[in-house]
């Protein structure tokens, strides 16, 4: 039994894409702040932060 039809699932592609981009861009300053607090390289800050979310 499906909760959503394909039409309902893909009905708001533009809005979902925009919200995904906004969330991804919001992660950048947060990861940089985390990196400076933990004295990590920027690569590790993004990796660890995205895993913990």
PyMOL commands that set and color helices and strands:
alter all, ss='L'
color gray80, all
select helices_A, chain A and resi 6-9+13-38+42-52
alter helices_A, ss='H'
color red, helices_A
deselect
rebuild
show_as cartoon
